[in-house]
Amino acid sequence: MWTRRHLFFAAPAFAARPTLRISTFSVDVTPPAGSALCYSLVAPAERMERPLLAKGVVLYPSGQAPVVLCAVDWLGIGGESHRGWRETLALSARTTADRVMVHTVHQHDAPGDDDGAARLAPGGIVGPAEFCQAARGRVAAAIRGARPVVATHWSLSQATVEKVASNRRILSPDGKTFVFQRFTACRNSVYCGAPEGVIDPLLKTLSFWDGERPLASLHYYATHPMSFYGKGVMHPDFVGLARESMPGFHVYFTGAAGNIGAGKYNDGAPGNREVLASRIAAAMKQSLATARREAVGRISVKSEGVRLAHRTGVEFSEGAIRGVLENPKSSARERASSARYLAWWQQCQQRGPNILLQTLRLNEAGLFHFPGEAFVEYQLAGARELRGQWTAMAAYGDYGPMYIGTAAAYPEKGYETSIVSRVGHEAEAVLLDGLRRTIS
């Protein structure tokens, strides 16, 4: 159970100039063949085409506890597992768990990690729990073994991504009713070519430098990161291809992409994976080409525990969830989903906050760290709060609540606000109020 905290760390007043050290880590977290992928929503792993990685940086600001930023090429890390990751990495970095940000990139040919759900539905149908715990330990060991180096500068840049993101939810002309679901791949529908809709077209880049020498670049962009999936072939998909095509050390975070995918520009043909990757890589290169280095400045972290209420309705009740979970006729896919639903339901029954929001400030710029599959409107709202300052958002933190729509989206209906969203319209006010407190 989270305790509500509102923490602020700043360099001592006597420090003439802030200093910063940084270390990087990259760990292969590809599970063995036979592992459940996508929480048993797709075919299990048969082989690996390209490795899945956990990549990140540890920041060591002068006068403060370290800050860990970690992105994992998995579908999701939820509930107990998400807390476990943050606590384990905090110990390895000699910091506190509220200063550790762990997110998944959300590829679907990848495992999910949820210890609470795995206990409710044993047998590996939720995910390869033992492997996931071991992978967590290997990432912690990599953090302990990394050697920090001095970062003299950072840069905050951005570039427009061309022909990748589109809103998945096609609404009626009056904007009040859901009409069509434009998923990751779209074909055989007049709606596939509908306008992009509400997206954030910008890829944001935070880079650290030692003089003119680049040390690490962190990229943020909001889209579901799949071109095609479900064949049992593990792969970091087009965002992973783009990331690994770049010279130097690069980390990729998926932004608030709950209602964003590549459907307008992708019909699911395998060749589109390379096409989409090239467009992401082009934006990464353009962002770095326009980066203007500035001397390292103020770093601060604020965290805010918030309470997301469990969604109401008969179909969301404990009895309904257990009915599927305990039914011997339920498929592995159904039982795995119900176990995750029940784990989140149990998390919501505890007193106090059940989700931690975190904001990292670099001078006036802001990096927002959000749970679940938040809609892109949350990312855009964060940018508005800082009124023109550089901002970025990493979503897919604690995956327990799954999809998090806007208040307006729930009466519109549609896939993202169906059974796969375990919170209701009240979540918007809670999350935006919490975000404002982390940047005040």
N, C-alpha and C positions, 0 to 999 in steps of 0.2 A: 504494500500500500504506500502510495506516495504521501509524503508530508509536504504541505504547501510551503514553498520557499521562494524568496525573491532576493536573489544574490547579485552582488555587484563587486567586481574586483577591479582595482585600478592600480597603476604604478604609483609607488611612493611619491609624495610631494617633493622630496629632495632629489629625485632623479632628474638630472639635467636634460636627458634625452632618452626616450624609450629605446630599449634594445630587444632583439628577438632572435631566438635560435629556432631551427626547424629540423625535424627528421621526417623521413618518408618510409613507408612500408608497403609491400605488395606480397600477397600470399595466395597460392593456388588453393581454392576452396571447391574444386570439382568433386562431387560425390562419386562413389563407385557405381558401376553398372548394376541395374536392378533397383536403384533408389527411386522412391516416389518423387515425381516432379510436379510442381504447381499444385501442391497439396492434393495429389491424386486426381486433379481435374484433367490431366492429359496422360498420354502413355508414359510408363516408367522409363528410366534411363536405359538405353541400349549401348550407347557409345558417346564419346566426347569428340567433337570436331575441333573446338577451340576451348582452352581452359576458362573456367569461371574464376574470377579474382576478387579478393578483398583488398582494396587499395585506400590509402589515406595518408594523412600528415598528422604530426604532433607539433603543436606550437608551444614554445617555451618563452612567454613574455617576461621581461624583467619584473621582479617583484610580485609575481602571480603564480598560481598553480597552472600546470600545463592544460592545454585544450586539445582534444582528440577529435578529428574529423575523419569518418570512415564510411566508405561506400562499398557494398557487397553485391556481387552479381547473382543475387538470389531473388526469388519472387517476393518474399516477405519475411520479417522477423517480428513476432508478436508476443505481447503479454510477458510472461515470465522470461521467455528467451530474450526479449529486448532488454529487460532489466538486467538479465544475466550478462549479456554482451557489454552493456555500459559499465557494470560493476567490475567485470573481469578486466576490461581494457583500462579502467581507472586505476586498478591496482598496479598494472604493468607500467603505466605512465606516471605513477605516483601523484595522482590527482583525485578529484572527487567525481562521482558518477554524473552529477549535474553538469559537468564540463566535458562530457563525452557525448558526441553526436554520432549515432549509428543509423545508417539508412540503407535500404536496398535499392538497387537500380530497377528491379521489377521485371526482369526478363522472365518469360514463361517456361522456357526449356531449362528450368533451374529449380532447385529445391526450395521449400519453405521450412521455417524453424519456429515451432511453438511448443515449448515443453509442457505447458498446461494441457493443451489439446492432445499431445502425444500420450499423456497418461490416461486420458479419457477414452482414447481409441488406440490401444497398443497394436503392435504388429507392423509398424513402419508405414501405415497408410497416410499419416499426416506428413511425414517426412523422415529422413534418416537421422533420428534424434541423436544417436551416439556420435555419428559422424559430425553433425553440426556442433555438438559440444566440443569435440576434438578440434574442429576448425577454429572455433572461438579461442581455444588455448594456443593454437599455432599463431594466430594473429597477435595475441598478447605477447607471445615469445618474440615475434618479429619487432614489436614495439620496444620491448626491453633491450633487444640487441642492436637497435638502430643508433647511429651516432649523430647527434644534433650538430648542425653547422650554423654559422651566423647568417641571418638574412638581413641585409642592409636596406632593402627596398621592397615594396609591393606595388602591384598595379591592379587597377579595377577597370575592366574593359568589357565590350559587348559587340555583337554583330548579329545581323538578321539572318535567320535560317530560311532558306528558300525551299518551298515545296516539300515540306515534311509534315508539319502539324496541321490538324483540322479538328474542329469540334465534333465529337462523336454523336451529339444529340441534335437531331434535326427536328425543329419545332414547327408548328402551324404558323401561317402568316401573321397571326396576331400575337405570336410568341408565348402562348399560354398552354399549349398542349403538345405533348411528345408525339412525333409522327413516325420517325425512322431512326434506327440505331446504325450508325456508320462506324463499324468496329475497326480494328487494326488493318484488316483487309476488306475491301468493299468491291463487289462486282455484281453485275446483272441487276442494277437498280438505277433509276433515274436520279436517285438521291446521292449516289456516289460522287457526282460532280458538283454537288451543291456548294455554295460559298464556304470558305474556311470557318466562318463564324467567330465566336469569341475564343481567341488564343492569346498567348504571349509569344510573339515571333522572335524574341531576342534570346540568344545564347549569351550568358554572362560568364566572365572568366576572372578569377582571382589568382594572381600569380605572385610568387615570392622569388626574390633575386638576391644574389650576392654581387653587388656592383652591377655589371652588365651580364653576369652569368645567371641564366635561369635555373632555379632550384626545383620548383614544382608549380603546376598549374591545375586549378580546380575549375571545372566547367559545370554549368547548371542550365538545363533546358527542360521544358515541360512538354513531354509527349510520352504515350505508352511506347516502350522501346522495342516493339516486336514488328518484324516484317512477315514472318510465318513461323509456325511452331506446332508442337504436338506430335512429332514423329519419333520421339525418343532420342533425339540427337542434341546433346547439351552444347550450348553456344551462347556467347554474350550478345549476340544479335548485332544490329547495325550500329548501335551506340558504342558497343564494345569494340567493334571493328574500327570505328572512327577514332576512339581513344587510343587504341594500340598502334594506329598508323602514324601517330604524331611522334616526332623525335623528342626525347627527354621524358620527364615523369609527369603523367597526367592522370587525374581522377575525374570521374564523371558522376554527377548527382542528377537524378530525375526530379524535376520540379513537381508542382501541383498538377498532375496529369490525369486525375480521375476521369475527366470528361474529354480528354484529348488523345487522339491517335493519328496514324498516318493514312487513314482510310481514303481520303480524297486523292492521294497520290500513290496508292498501293493496292493492287488487285490480288496480292498474295503470291505472285510469281516469284520463285526463288531468286531470280536475277535481280529483283528489286532490292534485295538486302544490300548488295554492293552499291547500288544507286543511292539509296538513302544514306548509307555510311559516308559516301563521298560528299553529300550535301552537309552533313553534320561536320565532317572534317574541314570542309571549306569555311564554314562559319568559325570553327576553332582557329584556323589559320588567320582569318580576317580579324578576329577579335585580338589575337596576339599581335598582329601587325599594327594595330592601332593603339596598343597598350602604352601608356605613359607612366614610367616609373616615378614613384615618390618615396621619400625617406620613410622608413617605418615610423608609425605614429602610435596613437592610443588604441589599445585593445581592451574590450570589456565583454563579459558574458553575463546575461541575466536569464534566469530560468523561472518559470511560473507553473506550478501545478494547477491543473484545471480538472473539473469533473464533468465528463461527458455522460449523460444519462443513456441507459439502454433504451432502445426503441420500443415503443409500446405497440400493442396489438396482439391478438390471439396467436398469430403465426410466429411472433417473436418471443413467446412465453417460454419459461423453462420446460413446461410440460410438452409443448410442441417440439422443442429441440430434442428432449430426451426420447420422445416417441420415435423419431427417426434414428437416433443414435442406438437405441436398444432394440430396434426392430431387426430380427435375424434376416429378413428379406432385403434390407437396405444394402445398396452397393457400397463398395469401398469408398467411392467418390462421395456418396451421400453421407456416410458415417464420418469421413474425414472433415467434411464441411460442418456437420453438426457438432463435432468435437470442438472445432474452432469457435463456432457460435456459442457453445456452452462455456468455453474458457473465458470468452469476453463477457458473457452474462455474469459469470462468477466474479470477474474483475470489477464489474459495475456494482456488485452487491456490497463491496467493501466500503467502509466509510472514508470520506476524504477524497482528494483528487486521485484520478486514475490515469491521467495523461500528463506528460511534462512537455511544455513548450520551451524552446531555447532560442535565444537570439545572440549572435556574435556581432559585435560592432567593431568596425575598423575606422577610427575617427568618426565621421558622420554616416558612413555606409553601413548597411545592415544585411546580415545573412540570417534568414529565418528557417527554423527547423521544425517541421510539422509532422503529425502522425498520418497514417493511413493513406488512402487514395483520395486526397483532397481535390476538389474542383479547382480549375485554374483561377477562378474568381478570388480565391484566397490569396494567391500569389499577387494578383493585380491589386488587391486591397492593401497588402503589405507595402507595395511600391508607393501607393497613394499616401500612406501614413508618413512616409519619409520625404514626401514632397520634392521629388526631383533628384534626391540622392541615389547613388548606385545601390541597388538591392538585388538579392537573389533568394530563391527558396529551394530547400531540399525537402521533399515530402517523402512518403514511404518510410517514416520512422517506425514507431510502434504500429504494427499492422492489425492490432486487435479490432478496431472499429471498422476496418475495411473501407468501403466507399463513404466519403463525407461530402454530401451535396450542399448546395446553398439552400437557404430556407425556401426560396422560390421554386427550386427544382422538385421538391417532394410532391406538391399538388400537380405538377406537370406530368408525373409518372415517368416511365422509361426504365431501362435496365439498371442504371447506376443507383436509382432510388428504390429498387425492388428489394428482395430478400437479402441481397448482397450488401446492403447498407445496414449496419447494426446500430446506427444512431438516427435521430430524427431531425426535424427542421430546427429544433432548439440548439443544435450544435453550432450553427453559424454565429449566434450572438456570444456563446461561451468562448469559442476560439478567437474571434476577433477582439473581444474584450481582453482575453489573455495575451494576445499578441501586442495590443497597445501597452499593456503593463510591462512587457519585456523590452519595449523600446522607449519607455518614458524616462 
